[in-house]
Amino acid sequence: MKILVGDIGGTNTRLLYTEMNDAVCDNVYEQSYPSQNFNSLIEVINQFFLDYEFIDSIDAACFAMLSQAAIAAKGFSYSYIDGGY
């Protein structure tokens, strides 16, 4: 199973990709991006896939995100997270 994990913060967005086989995680790749450099979470994920070209798909994803109050305090809106949809 190919898994994408993210920690979405006001300062940085951290993404991690791993392949789980028989309860063992292999091929772990991790990158941190300044959240202010992107307009949406989708843009960050697209950049991650460009940085690691060999990742062609994922089977599952899990993200930890700031609360609405924390996002507002940092000057962001939920459009960063949902891409404005």
C-alpha positions as CSV (number, residue, x, y, z in Angstrom):
1,M,0.0,0.0,0.0
2,K,1.3,3.5,-1.0
3,I,0.6,6.0,1.7
4,L,1.0,9.8,1.8
5,V,1.1,11.4,5.3
6,G,1.0,15.2,6.0
7,D,1.4,17.6,8.9
8,I,-0.1,20.8,7.7
9,G,1.1,23.8,9.7
10,G,1.0,27.5,9.5
11,T,4.7,27.7,9.0
12,N,5.6,24.4,7.3
13,T,3.8,21.6,5.5
14,R,5.6,18.3,6.0
15,L,4.8,15.4,3.7
16,L,6.0,11.8,4.0
17,Y,5.5,9.0,1.5
18,T,6.0,5.3,2.3
19,E,5.1,1.9,0.9
20,M,3.8,-0.5,3.5
21,N,4.3,-4.2,2.8
22,D,3.4,-6.9,5.4
23,A,3.2,-4.2,8.2
24,V,6.7,-2.9,7.3
25,C,7.2,0.6,5.9
26,D,9.7,0.7,3.0
27,N,11.0,3.5,0.8
28,V,10.2,6.4,3.1
29,Y,10.6,9.9,1.6
30,E,10.0,13.1,3.6
31,Q,10.1,16.7,2.7
32,S,9.2,20.0,4.4
33,Y,7.8,23.0,2.5
34,P,7.2,26.6,3.7
35,S,3.4,26.9,3.8
36,Q,3.5,30.6,2.7
37,N,5.1,29.6,-0.6
38,F,1.9,27.8,-1.8
39,N,-1.7,28.8,-2.4
40,S,-3.1,25.4,-1.5
41,L,-2.4,22.0,-0.1
42,I,-2.9,20.6,-3.6
43,E,0.0,22.8,-4.8
44,V,2.3,21.4,-2.1
45,I,1.3,17.8,-2.9
46,N,1.9,18.4,-6.6
47,Q,5.4,19.8,-5.8
48,F,6.2,16.8,-3.6
49,F,5.3,14.5,-6.5
50,L,7.5,16.6,-8.8
51,D,10.4,16.4,-6.3
52,Y,10.0,12.6,-6.2
53,E,9.1,11.8,-9.8
54,F,8.9,8.1,-9.2
55,I,5.8,8.4,-7.0
56,D,3.1,7.8,-9.5
57,S,0.1,7.2,-7.2
58,I,-1.1,6.7,-3.6
59,D,-3.6,4.3,-2.1
60,A,-4.3,6.2,1.1
61,A,-3.6,9.6,2.7
62,C,-3.8,11.0,6.2
63,F,-3.3,14.7,7.2
64,A,-3.0,16.5,10.5
65,M,-4.1,20.1,10.2
66,L,-4.3,23.3,12.2
67,S,-7.6,24.2,13.9
68,Q,-9.7,26.9,12.3
69,A,-8.7,29.4,15.0
70,A,-5.0,28.6,14.5
71,I,-5.3,29.0,10.7
72,A,-7.0,32.4,11.2
73,A,-4.3,33.5,13.6
74,K,-1.7,32.7,11.1
75,G,-3.5,34.7,8.4
76,F,-4.5,31.7,6.3
77,S,-7.9,30.6,5.3
78,Y,-9.3,27.1,4.6
79,S,-8.8,27.8,0.9
80,Y,-5.2,26.8,1.5
81,I,-6.3,23.4,2.7
82,D,-9.1,22.7,0.3
83,G,-7.7,24.4,-2.7
84,G,-10.5,26.9,-2.8
85,Y,-13.1,24.4,-3.9
